[in-house]
């Protein structure tokens, strides 16, 4: 949905990338991708998916609460359905904001706190669900290119998120110096 905004030759970080679908997608666009996830099983599947699709990604097994990102090292950071508790989320978002290069993008998509009414997936507790206004409060420097929370149809295949869902989507950019 935001492919037109993505750089095609740069450094990208996929937070909570699980089995690597997002990281592999970015690698197919020509980005140098690091996929970070807590699960080594998921990351193994990510490496297999990358090989199957003819791309390579770097994988890092880490708990995001402990994962440090070098300042101004990333052109793009994505957080796609990476649901974190408030304290960890604020910490990760603060690190992500510092890690973006000037002009870099942060893209987040996750389930809204009203998602509990829908059967299309997501956490089953409001502690791990989001609201756009709360998320925007995590960032002090990034500029809003898009901020959406509302209903959309999800279609990620039969065994994934499918059906009507209440989501939050943010596209933020670090100002160019």
LINURCOR-V812173 format. One line per field, one symbol per residue. ss: DSSP state (h for helix, s for strand, l for the rest). burial: + if it has 9 or more other ideal C-beta (glycine too) atoms within 8 Angstrom, else -. A space follows every 10 residues. Layout:
ss: ???
burial: ???
//
This chain:
ss: llhhhlllll ssssslllll hhhhhhhhll lssssssllh hhhhhhhhhh hhhllllsss slllllllll lllsssssss lllllhhhhh hhhhhhhhhs ssssssssss sshhhhhlll lllllhhhls lhhhhhllll llssssssss ssssslllll lsssssssss sssllll
burial: -----++--+ ++++++++-+ ++++-++-+- +-+++++--- -++-+++-++ --+---+-++ ++-+--+-+- -+-+++++++ ++++---+++ ++++++++++ ++-+++++++ ++--+--+-+ +++-----++ ++--++-++- -+-+--+++- ---+------ ++++++++++ ++++---
//
